[in-house]
Amino acid sequence: MKKMLTLYVLTFMLVMSFILLPGVVSAKEQIKYVGSSTVGKFMYEAAKVYTKVKFNINTKPESGGGENAAAAGKTDLGGVAREVKPAILNKGVKKYLIGKDAIGAWINAENPVKWLTKTQLKDIFTGKITNWKELGGKNIPIRVYIVNPQSATRKVFSKAVMGTEKYGGRVTTIRPDPAIIEKVAADKGGIGQLSFALGDEHPLRGKVEKVIIDGQEPTVNNPNYPITRPLYLVTKGEPKGSVLAFIKWSRSEAGQKVLKRYFVGI
């Protein structure tokens, strides 16, 4: 009986020690992220080195879903790879610039047409130019691959290249965004729109190339490249606690070092 009582006392003391010691058995705090797959690229990389919290990352809703989730208070962090809509900001959403992304026009590596003007690019994506021979290439029909309507890539590309005109010709919408590379890699007549960050690290990167536009080299180190967009983290109201700490880290030297692997820093 005495031994049993001693065992109960020891067990009780052991349990109490875990309860009283901070952080011994407490679960790591979680930050929920919803939004852009491009900003999501940074989030996944950040999660490898920023270990103070656990991240729950969902990039399926893209930028539109990210800002809406933040406005509705359904996520800790939203990701938006374009300017945040004024209507969203009017709902009390705060935006924090973490970097800048560039969007490429990707072609099959075997396509000899490596240079295009912005006007020619516009004519391709609107369906006015339908064969590569019209641009000095081979007699191959042009097939255009674009990302889904919720993706900021599509909106930013359209604004920068097409103005008020709409997509046309042999256009196929692809989901998720990185699958653009797979389509173009398998299609000698293909051309697609995609973030540098999502394309440069793709396993099929060697089978595709980025078009030089108006003589500007398509690299994140070229400030004159014509198709770029801001990258934001957004929150419902002023961020606090671990969310605020992560945003500050993202904009710090340590966070920017991670971001600059794929994007232009601030």
Buried (B, 14 or more C-beta within 10 A) or exposed (E): EEEEEEEEEEEEEEEEEEEEEEEEEEEEEEBBBBBBBBBBBBBEBBBEEBEEBEBBBBBEBBBBBBBBBBBEEEBBBBBBBBBBBEEBBEBEBBBBEBBBBBBBBBBBBEBEBEEBEBEBBBBBBBBBBBEBBBBEBBEBEBBBBBBBEBBBBBBBBBBBBBEEBEBBBEBEEBEBBBBBBBBBBEBBBBBBBBBBBBBBBBEBBEBBBBBBBBEBEBEBEEEEBBBBBBBBBBBBEEBEEBBEBBBEBBBEEEBBEBBBEBBBBB
